[in-house]
Amino acid sequence: MDAIRQIPSNHSLIPVLTLHRLEWALPLVEALAAANIHILELTLRTDTAWDAISLIKEKFPQTCLGVTTVLEAAQFKRLEGLPVDYIGSPAVTRNLLEKVQHCRLPYLPAAGTLAEILWLNEQGFNTIKFYPANIMGGVNALQQFEAIFPKIRFCVCGGVNAETALEYLQLSNVDWVAGTWLVLQKDLQARNWQNITQKAHRLSAFLPKLAKWQIP
């Protein structure tokens, strides 16, 4: 269950998106790569996502591709046959965890409360998506979690924006932030790839300046 921890060393900002048109996929990956972002999470809210997985990995094999909102046994089984780097769900139940245990792909579970985090930790997970972060206490909650769960690392998702992303990433127990604000549906629909690149570049440019990544 530590396999998921290999990902954040190179990817701190994770665009999360629902893809409605397949022709958006490759220009989007190019726009993100121009800002040195080589990762994205696709939700399984559209059938387009399934076709986009293979297309993206064929043309951009170095892109780290996650798939989220994975909830059904058939989805787990189908994803195992596709070039996916990791999968995730917005919440976890015992029934869902049984499906996960039969899947070879790295899994990023989500939790929003102390009880949920404790339960996932008892199941062997030490990397967890804190979701929905803005509703469940945000930065203050994560600061408390660090004292209680010093070995757990978090991916933060839910209500994140450009300002709060940097706040979260300054916390020592946060490795990633994920969200839809990096790739807005209006930019996809307008094919405004330049705006996506500029927004991502402005944010990624701040990452080397964060204290926790600076060499003493």
C-alpha positions in Angstrom: 0.0 0.0 0.0 3.1 2.3 -0.1 3.1 2.3 -3.9 0.9 5.4 -4.1 3.7 7.3 -2.2 6.0 7.1 -5.2 3.8 9.5 -7.1 4.0 12.8 -5.2 7.7 13.1 -5.3 7.4 14.5 -8.8 3.8 15.8 -8.8 2.4 18.2 -6.2 -0.4 19.7 -8.2 -3.0 17.4 -9.6 -5.7 18.7 -12.0 -8.9 16.8 -11.6 -11.4 16.9 -14.5 -14.4 15.4 -16.0 -13.8 15.0 -19.8 -16.9 15.4 -22.0 -15.1 15.4 -25.4 -12.3 13.1 -26.4 -10.7 15.7 -28.7 -9.9 17.8 -25.6 -7.7 15.1 -24.1 -4.4 15.6 -26.0 -4.4 19.4 -26.2 -5.1 19.5 -22.5 -2.1 17.2 -21.6 0.1 19.4 -23.9 -1.2 22.6 -22.1 -0.4 21.2 -18.7 3.0 19.8 -19.8 3.9 23.4 -21.0 3.6 24.4 -17.3 5.6 21.4 -16.2 2.6 19.5 -14.9 2.7 15.9 -16.0 -0.2 14.4 -14.0 -4.0 14.5 -14.1 -6.9 12.7 -12.6 -9.9 11.7 -14.7 -13.3 11.1 -13.1 -15.4 8.3 -14.3 -18.4 10.5 -14.7 -18.4 10.2 -18.5 -17.9 7.4 -20.9 -15.3 9.6 -22.6 -12.9 9.0 -19.7 -12.5 5.4 -20.7 -11.3 6.2 -24.3 -9.2 9.1 -23.0 -7.1 6.8 -20.8 -5.6 4.8 -23.6 -5.3 7.8 -25.9 -3.4 9.9 -23.4 -1.0 7.1 -22.3 -0.3 6.2 -26.0 0.7 9.7 -27.0 2.1 10.8 -23.6 3.4 7.7 -21.9 5.3 9.7 -19.2 2.1 11.4 -18.0 1.0 10.1 -14.6 -2.7 9.3 -15.1 -5.0 8.7 -12.1 -8.7 7.7 -12.3 -11.0 8.7 -9.5 -14.7 8.1 -8.5 -14.0 4.4 -8.9 -16.8 2.7 -7.0 -17.9 -0.5 -8.7 -16.4 -3.9 -9.0 -16.7 -3.8 -12.8 -14.8 -0.5 -12.9 -11.9 -1.9 -10.9 -11.6 -5.0 -13.1 -11.8 -2.9 -16.3 -9.1 -0.4 -15.1 -6.7 -3.2 -14.4 -6.5 -3.8 -18.2 -5.8 -0.1 -19.0 -2.6 1.9 -18.6 -3.6 3.6 -15.4 -1.0 4.7 -12.8 -3.4 4.9 -9.8 -7.0 4.9 -8.8 -9.1 6.5 -6.1 -12.6 6.9 -4.6 -14.3 9.8 -2.8 -15.0 7.6 0.2 -14.3 4.1 1.4 -16.6 1.4 2.9 -15.7 -2.2 3.9 -17.4 -3.5 0.7 -15.4 -1.1 -1.5 -12.2 -2.0 0.3 -12.8 -5.7 -0.5 -12.8 -4.7 -4.2 -9.6 -2.7 -3.8 -7.8 -5.7 -2.3 -8.4 -7.7 -5.5 -7.0 -4.9 -7.7 -3.3 -4.6 -8.5 -3.3 -0.8 -9.1 -2.1 1.7 -6.4 -5.1 3.0 -4.6 -5.6 6.5 -3.0 -8.5 6.3 -0.5 -10.4 9.3 0.7 -11.4 10.3 4.3 -12.8 13.4 5.9 -12.9 12.7 9.6 -10.6 11.4 12.3 -12.6 8.2 12.6 -12.3 7.5 8.8 -8.6 8.3 8.8 -8.0 6.0 11.8 -10.0 3.2 10.2 -8.1 3.5 6.9 -4.8 3.5 8.8 -5.8 0.3 10.6 -6.4 -1.2 7.2 -2.8 -0.4 6.3 -3.1 2.9 4.4 -0.7 5.7 5.3 -1.4 7.9 2.3 -4.9 9.3 2.2 -6.9 11.9 0.3 -8.4 14.5 2.7 -11.8 15.2 1.1 -13.8 17.4 1.0 -11.1 19.5 2.7 -12.9 22.9 2.7 -15.9 21.4 4.6 -13.9 19.2 6.9 -11.7 21.8 8.5 -9.0 22.6 5.9 -5.6 23.7 7.1 -6.6 23.6 10.8 -7.7 20.0 10.6 -4.6 18.9 8.9 -2.4 20.5 11.5 -4.3 18.5 14.2 -4.0 15.3 12.1 -0.2 15.7 12.1 -0.1 15.4 15.8 -2.4 12.4 15.9 -1.2 10.6 12.8 2.5 11.6 12.3 3.2 8.9 9.7 0.2 9.6 7.4 0.7 11.8 4.3 -2.2 13.6 2.7 -3.5 14.6 -0.7 -5.8 17.5 -0.2 -8.9 17.9 -2.4 -12.2 19.7 -2.2 -12.7 23.4 -2.4 -9.0 24.0 -3.2 -8.0 27.1 -5.2 -4.8 28.8 -6.2 -4.4 30.6 -2.8 -5.3 27.7 -0.5 -3.2 25.2 -2.6 -0.1 26.9 -1.5 -1.3 27.0 2.2 -1.9 23.3 2.1 1.4 22.5 0.4 3.4 24.3 3.2 2.1 21.7 5.7 4.6 19.0 6.4 2.0 16.2 6.1 0.7 17.3 2.7 2.3 16.0 -0.4 -0.3 16.8 -3.1 -3.2 19.1 -3.7 -5.8 18.1 -6.2 -8.8 19.9 -7.7 -10.8 21.2 -10.6 -9.7 24.8 -10.4 -6.6 24.2 -12.5 -8.7 23.0 -15.5 -12.1 24.7 -15.6 -14.9 23.3 -17.8 -15.3 26.7 -19.4 -11.7 26.7 -20.6 -12.1 23.2 -22.0 -15.3 24.1 -23.8 -13.6 27.2 -25.2 -10.4 25.2 -26.0 -8.5 27.9 -24.1 -5.3 25.9 -23.7 -3.2 29.0 -23.2 -5.2 30.1 -20.2 -4.8 26.6 -18.7 -1.0 26.7 -19.2 -0.7 30.2 -17.8 -2.7 29.5 -14.7 -0.9 26.2 -14.0 2.5 27.9 -14.6 1.8 30.8 -12.2 1.0 28.3 -9.4 3.8 25.7 -10.2 6.4 28.5 -10.2 5.7 29.1 -6.5 6.5 25.5 -5.5 10.3 25.7 -5.3 9.9 28.8 -3.0 8.0 26.8 -0.3 10.1 26.5 2.8 9.8 22.7 3.1 11.4 22.2 -0.2 14.3 24.6 0.2 17.7 23.3 1.1 18.9 24.7 4.5 
